[in-house]
Amino acid sequence: MTILLSAVIFTPDTIYQDHGIVFDKTIIKIAPNDELRAQYGNACEELGEGSVLMSGLINPHVHLEFSANRTTLTYGEFMPWLSSVISNRDELINSCDNECMQHATHAMLNNGITAFGAVSSYGFDLEACAKAPQKVVYFNELIGSDPLMADALYKDFQERLFASQEMKREGFYPSIAIHSPYSVHRILIKKALKYAKDNILRVSSHFMESPAERQWLDDNSGDFRPFFQNFLKQSQAANTAEEFLQLFNDVPTLFTHAVHANEKELSTLSQKGHTIIHCPISNRLLGNGVLDIERLNTQKIRWVCGTDGRSSNYTLDLFEEMKISLFIHPNQPLLPLAKQLWRSVTVDAAKALRLNCGSIAPDYDADLLVLRIDYPLTDQLSIHLITQPHTIESIYIQGEKIQ
């Protein structure tokens, strides 16, 4: 059992000054420091002035297999970026061996990320994720819009899924990702979602990331049309947006991006209890616009903040992601937005990924960060922790001190 006494325990909703935490694998008790000193005496560890205790961060969406990218790809617009991914895919994949992906998981850990959702296209990141110190929701990605190739594509997907299910460790959760409505045929989606439902697996998907996707799904036009005709000999989208979302009606899903979702689609996402993953840096680099979080709040859609992968980001740092989000939504009141961003990388992300962490409360896993700051503690700490420098001194996952 560990007892940490801090200057402040920080949660998105409440700041507890001069409080401490008692925990083993899970959190046992939260109480004022004086009360814990009286009860536990010398067993208490005094963290001292400027110490902040908080939940570990949760990154719901990352692609580790592209972690070798730095300046290889083309940014600014979605289609030139996609073309550069296709042109450089083999080079980037071959450049990122297991050591490269382990470096990415440790970089996330150093940035306070104690759990993450990894979207795996090829299964090359399986070992790195299975051996990562963090909790990992491992999304095996299904892709393929050609119905003639459905059996072969599903077999490959199954092999990767089954391989991940054999990698048993506590905190590792084999799951399913459906790439997107434009890239997966409904035959494949139905089979994968039935398996997910039957086996109670978590599900993720990209949805309405770009204007090109919007036009292609709506009327088979726009920048995606020559792309599909040239690469896949297809002149019609694999699904409409409405057809696609209907397939997920009874499978709560994390939909990444949704920048170009319309009101009807948002209403469906709300009614069916889905979650949207907000990736502001990726959206900016790929020229896809800004997610309208006010619409999400109005529709009462849970949204969480994620980094995406190094193919569309320069870092895997949720503090940086929150900072960018704080500044690209200028019409949102600052302090409420900061608090919502903190919820999006802790308690709300944990709920979306079905993890028993993200909250400073009894019986939740003791996934904790100890931060050190050199500025006064105020009621605007939610803003300052995003915008001001800090040091992560200690990281605990399920009560074990990782660093």
Residue pairs with C-beta under 8 A, 6 or more apart in sequence:
1 22
1 23
1 24
1 28
1 43
2 22
2 23
2 24
2 45
2 366
2 396
2 399
2 401
3 20
3 21
3 22
3 36
3 40
3 43
3 44
3 45
4 20
4 21
4 44
4 45
4 47
4 53
4 368
4 370
5 19
5 20
5 33
5 36
5 37
5 44
5 45
5 46
5 47
6 19
6 20
6 21
6 33
6 47
6 51
6 52
6 53
6 370
7 17
7 18
7 47
7 48
7 49
7 50
7 51
7 52
7 377
8 15
8 16
8 17
8 18
8 19
8 51
8 52
8 53
8 377
8 381
9 15
9 16
9 19
9 20
9 21
9 30
9 52
9 53
9 54
9 360
10 16
10 52
10 53
10 54
10 381
10 382
10 385
11 54
11 55
11 342
11 346
11 359
11 360
12 339
12 340
12 342
12 343
12 346
12 347
12 382
13 339
13 343
15 377
15 379
15 381
16 30
17 377
18 32
18 33
18 34
19 30
19 31
19 32
19 33
19 53
20 30
20 31
20 32
20 33
20 36
20 44
20 53
21 27
21 29
21 30
21 53
21 360
21 366
21 368
22 28
22 29
22 30
22 31
22 36
22 40
23 366
23 368
23 396
23 399
24 366
24 399
25 365
25 366
25 398
25 399
26 356
26 362
26 363
26 364
26 365
26 366
26 398
26 399
27 360
27 361
27 362
27 363
27 364
27 365
27 366
28 362
29 36
29 362
30 360
30 361
30 362
33 44
36 44
37 44
47 53
47 370
50 372
50 373
50 374
51 370
51 371
51 372
51 393
52 369
52 370
52 371
52 372
52 373
52 381
52 385
52 390
53 360
53 368
53 369
53 370
53 371
54 346
54 360
54 368
54 369
54 371
54 385
55 346
55 347
55 357
55 358
55 359
55 360
55 367
55 368
55 369
56 112
56 113
56 114
56 115
56 346
56 357
56 358
56 367
56 368
56 369
56 395
56 396
56 397
57 111
57 112
57 113
57 114
57 115
57 318
57 319
57 345
57 346
57 369
58 113
58 114
58 115
58 116
58 304
58 345
58 346
58 349
58 350
58 353
58 355
58 357
58 358
59 108
59 113
59 115
59 116
59 117
59 306
59 307
59 316
59 318
59 345
59 349
60 116
60 117
60 137
60 204
60 254
60 277
60 304
60 306
60 349
60 352
60 353
61 117
61 119
61 204
61 254
61 256
61 277
61 279
61 306
61 307
61 308
62 104
62 108
62 116
62 117
62 118
62 119
62 306
62 307
62 308
62 309
62 316
63 118
63 119
63 120
63 121
63 308
63 309
63 310
63 311
64 96
64 101
64 104
64 105
64 118
64 120
64 125
64 128
64 129
64 309
65 93
65 96
65 101
65 120
65 121
65 122
65 124
65 125
65 309
66 92
66 93
66 96
66 309
66 310
66 311
67 96
67 100
67 101
67 103
67 104
67 309
67 310
68 92
68 93
68 95
68 96
68 100
68 310
69 92
69 310
69 311
70 310
70 314
72 84
72 88
72 91
72 92
73 81
73 84
73 85
73 88
73 311
73 312
74 80
74 81
74 83
74 84
75 81
75 285
75 286
75 287
75 312
76 285
76 286
76 287
77 286
77 287
78 209
78 210
78 211
78 212
78 223
78 286
78 287
78 288
79 210
79 212
79 223
79 224
79 227
81 285
81 286
81 287
81 312
82 227
83 227
85 92
85 311
86 231
92 311
93 122
93 124
96 124
98 127
98 128
101 124
101 125
101 128
101 129
102 128
102 131
102 132
104 128
104 310
104 316
105 116
105 128
105 129
105 132
105 133
105 134
107 316
107 317
108 116
108 134
108 316
108 317
109 132
109 133
109 134
109 395
109 402
109 403
110 392
110 403
111 315
111 316
111 317
111 318
111 319
111 392
112 318
112 319
112 369
112 392
112 395
113 134
113 316
113 318
114 134
114 135
114 357
114 367
114 369
114 395
114 397
115 134
115 135
115 136
115 137
115 171
115 349
115 350
115 353
115 355
115 357
115 358
115 367
116 134
116 135
116 136
116 137
117 136
117 137
117 139
117 175
117 202
117 204
117 254
117 306
117 353
118 125
118 129
118 136
118 137
118 138
118 139
119 139
119 141
119 177
119 204
119 309
120 126
120 129
120 138
120 139
120 140
120 141
120 160
120 164
120 177
121 141
121 143
122 160
123 140
123 160
123 163
123 164
126 138
126 160
126 163
126 164
126 167
129 136
129 138
129 172
130 136
130 138
130 164
130 167
130 169
130 172
133 397
133 402
134 171
134 397
135 171
135 172
135 173
135 355
135 357
135 367
135 397
136 171
136 172
136 173
137 173
137 175
137 202
137 353
137 355
138 164
138 172
138 173
138 174
138 175
139 175
139 176
139 177
139 202
139 203
139 204
140 157
140 160
140 161
140 164
140 174
140 175
140 176
140 177
141 157
141 177
141 178
141 179
142 153
142 154
142 157
142 176
142 177
142 178
142 179
142 184
142 188
142 189
142 192
143 153
143 179
143 183
143 184
144 150
144 153
144 154
144 183
144 184
144 185
144 188
145 182
145 183
145 184
145 185
145 228
145 232
145 234
145 238
146 153
146 185
146 232
146 234
147 185
147 187
150 185
150 187
150 188
153 188
154 188
154 191
154 192
157 188
157 192
161 174
161 176
161 195
164 174
165 174
167 174
170 398
171 397
171 398
173 202
173 354
174 201
175 196
175 201
175 202
175 203
175 204
176 192
176 193
176 195
176 196
176 201
176 202
176 203
176 204
177 203
177 204
177 205
178 184
178 189
178 192
178 193
178 203
178 204
178 205
179 205
179 206
180 205
180 206
180 207
180 209
180 213
181 205
181 207
181 213
181 217
181 237
181 238
181 239
181 240
181 241
181 244
182 213
182 216
182 217
182 224
182 228
182 237
182 238
182 239
183 238
184 238
184 239
185 238
185 239
186 238
186 239
186 243
186 244
186 247
189 239
189 244
189 247
190 247
193 203
193 247
193 248
193 251
195 201
196 202
196 203
196 251
197 250
197 251
202 254
202 353
202 354
203 248
203 251
203 252
203 253
203 254
204 253
204 254
204 255
204 256
204 277
205 248
205 253
205 254
205 255
205 256
206 255
206 256
206 257
207 241
207 244
207 245
207 255
207 256
207 257
207 258
207 261
208 214
208 241
208 257
208 258
208 259
208 260
208 261
208 265
209 256
209 257
209 258
209 259
209 260
209 283
209 286
209 288
210 259
210 260
210 286
210 288
211 222
211 223
211 260
211 288
211 289
212 222
212 223
212 224
212 227
213 224
213 260
214 222
214 260
215 221
215 222
215 223
215 224
216 222
216 224
216 225
216 228
216 237
217 237
217 239
217 240
217 241
217 244
218 240
218 241
220 235
220 236
220 237
224 237
225 235
228 234
228 235
228 237
229 235
241 261
241 262
241 265
242 264
242 265
242 268
245 265
245 268
245 269
245 272
248 272
248 274
249 272
250 272
252 272
252 273
252 274
252 275
253 274
253 275
254 274
254 275
254 276
254 277
254 304
254 352
254 353
255 269
255 274
255 275
255 276
255 277
256 276
256 277
256 279
256 306
256 308
257 276
257 277
257 279
257 282
257 283
257 288
257 291
258 265
258 266
258 269
258 276
258 291
259 283
259 288
259 289
259 290
259 291
260 288
260 289
261 269
263 295
266 295
266 296
266 299
266 301
267 299
269 276
269 299
269 301
270 299
270 300
270 301
274 301
275 301
275 302
275 303
275 304
275 348
275 352
276 291
276 296
276 301
276 302
276 303
276 304
277 303
277 304
277 305
277 306
278 291
278 293
278 303
278 304
278 305
278 306
278 325
278 344
279 305
279 306
279 307
279 308
279 312
279 313
279 321
280 290
280 291
280 305
280 321
280 324
280 325
280 328
281 307
281 308
281 312
281 313
281 314
281 315
281 320
281 321
281 324
282 288
282 307
282 308
282 312
282 313
283 289
283 290
283 291
284 290
284 324
284 328
285 312
285 313
285 314
286 312
290 328
290 329
291 303
293 303
293 329
293 332
293 337
293 340
294 331
294 332
296 303
297 340
302 348
302 351
302 352
303 344
303 348
304 344
304 345
304 348
304 349
304 352
305 318
305 321
305 322
305 325
305 341
305 344
305 345
305 349
306 318
306 321
307 313
307 315
307 316
307 317
307 318
307 321
309 316
310 316
318 345
319 385
319 386
322 338
322 341
322 342
322 344
322 345
322 386
323 386
323 387
325 337
325 341
326 334
326 337
326 338
326 341
326 383
326 386
326 387
329 337
334 383
335 380
335 382
335 383
338 382
338 383
338 386
339 382
341 386
342 382
342 385
346 358
346 359
347 358
347 359
348 358
349 355
349 358
350 356
350 357
350 358
350 359
351 358
355 365
356 363
356 364
356 365
357 364
357 365
357 367
358 364
358 367
360 368
365 397
365 398
365 399
366 396
366 397
366 398
366 399
367 396
367 397
367 398
368 394
368 395
368 396
369 392
369 394
369 395
369 396
370 392
370 393
370 394
370 395
371 385
371 390
371 391
371 392
371 393
372 390
372 391
372 393
373 384
373 385
373 388
373 389
373 390
373 391
374 389
375 384
375 388
378 384
394 401
394 403
395 401
395 402
395 403
396 402
